[in-house]
């Protein structure tokens, strides 16, 4: 094993701070990188060293050469990529390897193979893992169009048109007929090229109203693989997750089958480090199919951590140092239920439009038993216009589904953010929705429950009072006194 002395965090915002905290707990020095718009970012205060990598926005966080330069300048012996940006780029993993810097994640070949959805399907086919019927990468031009039309005629519509190098809910289109396919295929290629630098696409049969269930895995360089249970990520907007629940509510035999399938998939792919194997599940029959492998830390990893007590980032670092998996199986007996909600500076009533440029005038966070906050927001924080709108992830745990919902509801009521619109009132409405309370949700949940967006816009009296107090404190006088 090689013990790391200094780790560079190749990310920003909430996840950069999350990683820095664990690295500091391990007695390892941390290096943060940042673009000019992030010059006063909250996460920079917690790193031992911070290096400016460019004017940005976003482009420098995606520049492999600049990240490697910063790591060499700081004499870092490892890089943690977080999620997003370069985390699933095999060229970045390879560049770290070439520079003699440890990449805290899978090897380049694993990222490359599993990042291409068609190659990943071939790997799963060899391991006899069930996956949704689909095509190989569609050839260019008329040949590809004709292959797509034949698939639609044989399997029936709707079908899903997907970018081969896609991820994060991008590059996915639902196609309901041949004419739409003819129109959408060239647009999908252009979108894939713009988003991923690769215009390759393929087609899968559409599984309507499924559940989206994923398995957190850990794997060491010695071939040992273990799971840390499941997460249900079915409630989504635009194919992107809004909240996550652990573990998924499935019969014990189905859960065990999904766990073992995920482990088999990881072994077949030669997986190392932390990752997530994702499945679609038929809510009527509980039949499940492989969807993809995310070769990085997930945004929703906190729901697994709060149930197991296992710090996944700590495990990532130990595995990257060459350590063996030594977590006892009894640690993975998930007791209770956990929910993570992503509190974003967005207007749910306006198609989740970001509230960039607004300032947080009042910030009061909740507390109490089994409540965890991962965020970067504070009173006076200005919502960035150049980056994502995530303010804080709220994770709660209870010993039953009902207790967990009630705890989440209480925490959301106690959460006060004045200034930008946020997703808090949307989640409060969700807590009272009958199907949600019964645990009935699939990937089309939001479309089937438009009433969730009818919540009142009234500002709570406590928010008005807090805003006034903040204004008096700022001005050193009461503007309403007479």
Helices and strands as residue ranges (DSSP letters): E 6-9, H 13-25, E 29-35, G 36-38, G 42-46, E 49-54, H 64-74, E 78-80, H 90-98, E 102-103, H 108-115, H 117-126, H 141-155, E 159-167, E 170-175, H 178-196, E 201-205, E 211-219, E 225-232, E 236-237, E 240-241, E 243-246, H 252-269, E 273-281, E 288-294, H 301-308, H 312-320, G 329-332, E 337-344, E 346-347, G 348-350, E 353-354, E 362-364, E 371-375, E 390-398, H 401-414, E 416-418, H 424-432, H 434-437, H 445-448, G 450-454, H 461-475
